Structures are given as structure tokens and as C-alpha cells.
Amino acid sequence: MRGEVTRRFDTVSASREFEIADASLGDLLERSGRVDARDAVAGPLLQLVRSGSDDELDPIAESALAALLALMMRDLLSPADFDILYSAFSIAIPPDQLT
């Protein structure tokens, strides 16, 4: 499943729609005052996805961070932006199981 998530993220993150959603996410984080919350959740996540003893990130790191931030900002993101940011992870944890 990790490989499928990573492959999906590689595809979706190359799209213009993802680029727009990612920019919207960044803007909303700043305007909502949730930058400290982002930092509080991103740090531990990135520690969890370090690969082995070296300092490299596991390939799933980017998709996990996008999904985590989409969940954190879901109340402010448009449904389309949430869907694209979370889409790679939807195979592992379907969005309808998040409520």
C-alpha cells in the first residue's frame, strides 16, 4: 500500500490542480493563524518517516504531510482542494472513514 500511495502522490502532485490546492493551503494556514499548529504536527510526522538511521525521509513523507495538513485545514479548504491534497492517501484511509 505504501508504494501505491507514493505512486499516486507522484502523479497528483505534478498536476496544476495540486499546485493550486497547495498554494491555497499555504495561504489559509497563514491567514488562519495555524502556522504554529502546522509546525507542531509536521515535526513529529517527519520524525516518524525518517528512513532508517540516515537523515533521509521515507518516500511516503510528502504524501503523508499533504494528507495531514489537508485534514488539519479541512474546515477551511474547498472540498476540491481537500480532495486533491488528500487523494494519494485515500487508498489507505478513505475520507468517508474520517468522520
MOWOVEN-V371274 format. One record per residue. N is the residue number from 1. RES is the residue in one small letter. PSI is psi as a letter, one per 20 degrees, with the letter a starting at -180 (999 if undefined). NEAR is the number of other C-alpha atoms within 12 Angstrom. Layout:
BEGIN
N/RES/PSI/NEAR
N/RES/PSI/NEAR
END
This chain:
BEGIN
1/m/h/14
2/r/g/21
3/g/h/18
4/e/g/19
5/v/g/28
6/t/g/27
7/r/g/21
8/r/g/28
9/f/g/31
10/d/h/23
11/t/g/20
12/v/h/28
13/s/i/26
14/a/i/17
15/s/q/16
16/r/h/15
17/e/g/20
18/f/g/28
19/e/g/19
20/i/g/22
21/a/h/34
22/d/g/34
23/a/g/19
24/s/g/27
25/l/g/38
26/g/g/26
27/d/g/18
28/l/h/25
29/l/g/25
30/e/g/18
31/r/h/13
32/s/i/19
33/g/k/14
34/r/j/20
35/v/g/20
36/d/h/14
37/a/g/18
38/r/g/27
39/d/h/19
40/a/h/16
41/v/h/23
42/a/g/24
43/g/g/17
44/p/h/17
45/l/g/24
46/l/h/26
47/q/h/21
48/l/h/20
49/v/k/24
50/r/p/19
51/s/o/15
52/g/b/11
53/s/i/11
54/d/r/10
55/d/j/12
56/e/q/15
57/l/q/20
58/d/q/23
59/p/h/22
60/i/i/30
61/a/g/30
62/e/g/30
63/s/h/39
64/a/g/35
65/l/g/34
66/a/g/42
67/a/g/39
68/l/g/33
69/l/h/36
70/a/g/40
71/l/g/31
72/m/h/30
73/m/j/34
74/r/h/28
75/d/i/16
76/l/h/24
77/l/q/28
78/s/q/20
79/p/h/19
80/a/g/20
81/d/g/32
82/f/g/32
83/d/g/28
84/i/h/36
85/l/h/46
86/y/i/41
87/s/h/36
88/a/h/37
89/f/i/36
90/s/h/30
91/i/h/22
92/a/g/23
93/i/n/20
94/p/p/15
95/p/h/22
96/d/i/11
97/q/j/9
98/l/i/15
99/t/999/8
END
